[in-house]
Amino acid sequence: MTEQSLLLIKPDAVKKNHVGHIITITEQHGFTLKNIKVLQFDRKSAAEFYMMHEGKEFYEQLLDFMCSGTTVALHLERVDAVAKLLELVGDTDPEKRSPNTIRAMFADGVTKNAVHASDSPLSAKRELGLIFKGAF
């Protein structure tokens, strides 16, 4: 079934000029780009987006990182978009990443991991609504 998902290209990957490469990779894997937005998270919007991590030891560092520079948001679509995008993105743990994943190619570590992908259809709907207000 055709699904929607969100991919955020995080500040580390944007700073290293990987945006075009990452978009190309998603298209080569059958994703259709439905919308794109360049944004700068502020503390409030980052906290709202990552509210599920509040209280975790990495939360403040995550907010600082996401507010540190430009983020590019992609609204993507394809059959089984959520599962296929998670597979393409790869694990946050460098030791568990498959070689041809986006994170294997572009991430610097666990925290600076180049991208975020929605982890469920419900999360995708919430996240797309937060980023593409009124367009989703």
N, C-alpha and C positions, 0 to 999 in steps of 0.2 A: 504494500500500500504506500502511496506517495505521502511523505511526511515533510515537515519543516524542521529545521534546526538552526542553531546559532553557532557561529564560529567567531571568536574574538581573536584578532591578531594583536598580541600584547605589546607594550612599549619596547621591550628588548628586541623583538623581531622587526618592529617598525623602524627603530633606530638603525638597524643593520640592513635596511632596504630589502627585506624578504617578502614584502607584501605581494608583489607581482608573482613571485615564485609560488607562494602559498595558494593564491587564487588559481594559478595555472594547475597546480596539483589537484585541487578540489574539482576543477572542471574535467581534468583527465580521468577522474574517478567517478564521473557520471553525475556530479552535482550541478544544478542550475543555480546561478546567482540571481536571486529575486530582488535583493536590495543591498545597498552598501552605505555605510555611514562612517565618517571619520569623526572621532570624538576625543575629548579630554575628560576623564573621570575627575570629579571633585570628591572630597571625602564623603559627603552625604550620598552621592549616587553610587560610589563604590561600596559603601556600607550596605546600601539597599540591595545592590546586585549580589553581594557575597554574604547576605545575612545568615545563611545556613552554616557559615564557618565562625560566627561570632562566639567568642569564648575559647576558641582553639588557640594553641600556642603560636601559630603562624599568622593569625588573623591581622594583627597590626602591621606586620611586615608585608602581607599581601596588599592591604589597603595603600600603604606607602608606595609600593611598587606599581600598582595600577594607576595611581595618581601622578606618577613620575614622568609621564610623557603621553604621546599620542597613541590611541588604540583605533584599530580599524575593525568594524563589525560587519560580518557577512550574514545575510539571511539566505540560507541555502535550502534547496529542495531536491528530493529524489526518493525513490523507493527505499524504505528502511533508512531514512536519512540519519536518525539519531545513532543507531547501532553502527552504521557504515562510517559515519564521521568519527565516532569514538575509536573505531578500529584504525582509521587513517591517521588520527592525531597521535595515538600511541600513549604509553604509560607515562605518568609523571616521574616515576622512578627510572633514572638512566640505566640501571642494571636490568630492567625488565622491558626496555624498549626494543621493538623489532626494528631492524635496520632501515626499512623504507618508509618509516612513519615521519610525519611532520616534525615531531619532537626530536627524533633521532637526527634529523637533518639540521634543525635550526635552534634547538633549546640549548641553554647554557648550564642547566642543572635542574634541581627539583623545583625551586621557586621561580627562577627565570626560565620558564618552560615554553616560551614562544606563543602559545595559543590556549584558548579555553574553548571547550565544546560542551553543549548541553548534554546532561547525562540521562535524560528521560524525555519522553514527549511532553509531560507535564512541565518539566523545567524549561524545555524549549519554548513552550507557549508563554510562560512567565517572563523568561529572559528576552524573548523577541518583543513582548509588550513593553518591557522596561526600556529597551534600546530604541525601538522603532515606534515610539508613541504615536498612535493614531494611524499608523500605516499597516498595522497587523491586527 
